[in-house]
């Protein structure tokens, strides 16, 4: 002990320095002061339950993404076949990741078979059946590995898109992560406008341009009689008072242009100070837009977002320069939000809110205040008791207690752990349990003193003998905390981290630091008495 | 020497009291089980059952009935209104799962309250909505956590105390295999914990892992009584309560292990001349002051949390309060006396640990 005293003291001081350095930035006013430049950047982040904010779990409908991909494949098969003068009819998505289509001329079977094998290896095609009118009916199933690929990509893409949207929405420190079962967990600390946040996060934002078929008889269309290749879409009309009405519009089924060619979207104001969203296409989109407008002069073009028509202006002339705008009596905020989702791109599959937790800021502050009050009162009671019961040694235990709390807070800042309400409870609980190690040591020292040991040897024996018991007993709590961390979510994890940090810190202070202090206190002197 | 109110030379006959203690323990466990059985199991909070909860704070007291009546027209399924914290200003409005979005719920609740309660303004402080699927997932996760806690702790104690890592490895393998088989047969996950506990106890007994057996009996005892109290008080089990239960598992063992450590130490020195009961008694008495002091300080801080910590943490603190208290008693009256019934542990084969840095305990 004696020869090791210097380096032990050095370790204690180094840890103390670490503790102070990591805790200081979290105190108000320190970070902006001149001192702040020398300190680490990391601060203790407060959980949603303490600072208020939104916690969301979204489910990504990957089945829809798979279905979309199958629909696309059906179109692709048709197009590729036509290039070889093979006519494939009526591609249709069936349940169970299957797609059905019909080959018009049965004798072209080999050509189509070769095409499918070469270009559509994601599908496993069953032997075709001959229909009553001599055509061949094919059913193809998407291969499972390709399906997995699509659902993984859909999830990945959804996370990326949502992150983009939130970044542009401007939330400090959002936390977005993938979870099992096609879920995405989102934490937005300090944000309280849930409705707007969910609107922005959850909007699919699938943008399409369709040519309007004003030549179709509206009356027949209302009765469901439509020319092939057309469909009815609802058009949103807004009154000045914000009320919404929907009128049906007949459009070409196939979109002439989609949102993937949009390079930028910004809110703007027209001459009447009405908000709209201005779109800028990328070069390929601009070229396509120019060609489409040229070919469809005098016709109306519907701007369709998530299946609904927002506006359908008449094309007056060829539009170059790759710009278009979406009008629709938007409020400024709506135009801004719409621009955000269009800029960030569309979600590859619809999402739904599976779990939502919102905590208001006033409740968070109340929780912090009450938690700190409980910690201070409980801690003070324990500290007073220790001094009364163990005298000067009790005072050392109290110093260790403060040191422990300092280390917990520093550890949380260093590891980027989040302080939650259960975490605060974890610190309070640690205050009670932290004295356990000290009590074990002191009771042991008292025992050794009673047996007639000298002060110095009683201290050594006490520390030696108690160390193993302390390690043993705390390991079980660490096991429990590790399991909590592994299986817990959100606040429970915060609690687990705090608890483990508390145990490790209290073991270090009670076994190591306190021993150094006892050594410094009694080591050199031949003192016969010990205040314990 | 400082002040001390627990005499260092106490010599209570704890082992002699064991039969009375067992009766009390069994009665407490049975009351808890009866309560759970009578109420059809524990009540789950929205974390596990799914549903929604809205916490509102009024600027002046509002009567329970008025609040309930004002919400009745809002078409909220499974509506329940519950006071939160002290006084009549904070309320929890709960409902079972609906297909409505959280925003729709917020609108419905605020709309109904604004129209029907005219003389008091309010603030929505918290709104939580958990879908049924997420709830079911959280539940199976919680069950899994408890299962792994039992498994790891059993392995740790038998390995650490009996120095029989092989036996504990065998136990771990059997336990994991048994659980896997149960899963194949289609036993519901909820039964995983009781099954694994029973299996662990049988395995400990068969493999003669006595310390692990005693510790787990004490653990089950503590958890059952705590859950019984929760059931009696109609508390809802949510994620925070599961966290509290796992923590008290840790605490209960922590306490038991300190006493066990002492028993092993006493065994090493007095195996020849003392009876087993004498050894256990002496060990409990020697660690008694520590048990009471640490238990006391822990209870004091949890009590502070319970009284001052606010509504959010109230049930968590209550669970810990009950659990820690029962945990202290069980390490004295259950865990150690139980050792008596399974015979002396094997004589330790390895030489006594060297006295020095690690120390003999």
Interface residues (C-beta under 8 A of the other chain):
Chain A: X49 X57 X59 X181 X194 X195 X198 X353 X354 X355 X356 X357 X358 X359 X360 X362 X363 X366 X367 X370 X371 X373 X374 X375 X377 X378 X379 X381 X382 X385 X386 X388 X389 X390 X391 X393 X394 X421 X422 X424 X425 X428 X429 X431 X432 X433 X435 X436 X439 X440 X443 X446 X447 X449 X450 X461 X463 X464 X465 X466 X467 X468 X469 X472 X473 X474 X475 X476 X477 X478 X479 X480 X481 X483 X484 X486 X487 X488 X489 X490 X491 X492 X495 X496 X499 X530 X531 X532
Chain B: X1 X2 X3 X4 X8 X55 X57 X101 X102 X103 X106 X123 X124 X125 X126 X127 X128 X129 X130 X131 X133 X134 X137 X138 X141 X142 X144 X145 X148 X149 X152 X153 X156 X157 X160 X239 X240 X242 X243 X246 X247 X249 X250 X251 X253 X254 X255 X257 X258 X261 X262 X286 X287 X289 X290 X293 X294 X296 X297 X298 X299 X300 X301 X302 X303 X304 X305 X307 X308 X309 X310 X312 X313 X316 X317 X320 X355 X356 X357 X358 X359 X360 X361
